[in-house]
Amino acid sequence: MKYAIRYRQEGYDMARTGITYEQVATVADALVGQGEKPSIQRIREQLGTGSPNTIHRHLKAWRATQAPAERRAARLPDELTAALAEELERQAAAARAEAEENALEAQHTADELAATGEQLEEQVEELSGRVEALESERDRVTGERDEARSALAEFRERVRELEAQRDDARQQLAEARNRVTTLEEQRDEEREARIAAQREAKQVDQARIEAERALAVAETRTEAAQQQAEERANALQEERQARQQDAQGHRQALVEQRDEYRERLAALEKQLQDAQQRAQEAEKGRTKAEVQGEALAARMEALESRQRHDREEDQGQLPLGE
């Protein structure tokens, strides 16, 4: 591609300068006036530009317009002149015939070369146009290649970003699954705690029922023991005091147990509040647990009130003995 451009600059561009016949004829006349023979090289040197083929074509046309130069005959004796003239005429005729033949052949060769040169110039011009088109296409393809490379680099960068986002999403999903697992474990623990609290509440209810039964038995026995009340008055007083102390200790134990239940309920409420912050799904369970805890606390308070009432009645109607 470079050699085509270089050839175009050295030959084709000069042909495109558009030298005319008048320019070639003027330079040829000037050279003749200076005693020089016009030639393609000398005319091109004088013009400073021009295609050799174009100069040859114009120079040929100029030569066709030139009359042969007249020659001044030498002054010789008539006999010698006649003999020389005859010999010269014979040699000149032979030389002229040979020269004309050579000239015709050279002219034919020059015409062919000129035509070939013009064809080559046309081919060079066509090839130069193709070269320019190919260079333009090359620049366009290069630009598209650079754009494609840039787009590919952006695409690869986007892929890396998406992969990073995918990894982050996987990490977040794993963390979310771990949180769900933790919440499920806490939910199970809270359920077990509620079940244990319900079990303890049932045990308390069972103890209350047994206490009521024992109280009923005690009331029955009290009726029978009233006959021995006077005999055991002193012993009853001491036993009553002891029982009062036992009842007070039992009351204190119940208070401590109630406080422990309240602390456990408070802990359950705290766990439920934490579970509510960690997951929305735990909200319903926490609310239900709070409601159940409050109900259990209310039941425990009612049970304690009932037990205190029973103890007070028990202290007022203690049996004399069994």
C-alpha positions, 0 to 999 in steps of 0.5 A: 500500500505504501509503494502505491501511495509513493508512486502516486505522489511521484507520477500520478499526481504530476499527471494530474497537474494538467500540462498543456500543449502550449506549455510544452511547445513554449519550452521546446521553442525556448530550448531550440532558441538556446541551441538545445534539442528538445527532449522529454527530460529537458522539458520536464526539468523546465516545467518542473512537473508533468507526466513523461507520457503527456510530454511525449504526446505534446512534443510529438505534436510540436515536432509535427508542426516544425519545418525541416531546417534549410541547409546552406550548400558549400561552394564547390566546383560544379563537377565535384559538386555534381559528383558529390551531390549524386553520391550524397543523394544516393547515400542520403536516399538510402540513409533517409529510407533507413532513417524513415523506417527507423523513425516510423518504427521508433514512432510506432514504439513511442506511440505504443509506449505513450498509449501504454503509459496513459493506460498505466496512468489510468490504471494507477488512478483507478488503483489509487482510488481503490487504495484510498477506498481500502484505506478508508475501509481500513480506518473504518474497520479499525475504528469498529475494531477499537469500538468492539474492543472497548465494548468487549472491555466494558462487557467484561467489566460488567460481567465482573461487577455482576459476578461480584454482585452475585457473590454478595447476593449469595453471601447475603442469602447464606446470612439470611438463611443463617438468621432464619435458622437462628430464628427458627431455633429461638422460636423452638426454644420459645415454644419449649419454654411456653410448653414448660411454663404451661406444664408448670402451670398445670402442675400448680393447678394439680397442686391446688386441686390436691390442696383443695382435696386435702383441705376437704379431708381436713375439714372432715377431720376437723369436725371429728377433732373438735371433741379433742380440742380442749385436751390438745389446746396447748399442743394445738397452740404450739403446732399452730405457731409452727404451722404459721411459720411453715405457712409463712415460709411456704408463702415466701417460697411462693413469692420467690417462685412467682418472682422467678416465673416473672423473671422467666416471663420477662426473659421470654418477652425479651427474647420475643422482642429480639426475635421480632427485630430479627424477622417479621415472621417471629412477630406473631409468635412473640405476640402470642407468647406475650399473651400466653405469658400474661395469661399464665402470670394472671393465672399464677397470681390468681393461684397465689391469691387462692393459695394465700386464701387457703392458707389463711383458712387453713390457719384458722381451721387447722386439724387437731391431729391425724 
